[in-house]
Amino acid sequence: DSIQIQFRFNSDSIQIQFTLKVPMPILEGINFINLVI
């Protein structure tokens, strides 16, 4: 349905959290993908 992008600014690193809301059985267990830069 929608793609939520959350930006979290920490003291040392920047965490970009992508939350994908897709009605698929494959993505049932996968809720978010964390990319730590």
N, C-alpha and C positions, 0 to 999 in steps of 0.2 A: 504493500500500500504506500508506504512512505519511507524515506531514508533520513535518519536522524544523525547529524554530525555534532559531536560534543568536543569542544576544545578545552583541555585542562592544562593550565600553565603552572608548573611546579618551579621550585627554586633552581633545580639543575636541568631537568629534562622537560620536554613538551610531549604530553600524551594526547594523541588524536584518536578518539574512540568513534568508530563507525558502527552504528546500530542499524542493521538491515531487517526490516519487517516484510518478509516475503512468505506468502502462504504456500510453502513447499515442504514436503515430508523430509527432504534431505537436509534442509536448514532448520529442522525441528530442535536439534540439540545445540546448534550454533546460534547464539544470540548476538554476540558482538565480536568485533575484531579489534584488538589493541595494537596500535603501532607506536612504539616508543622511540622518539627521535633523540 
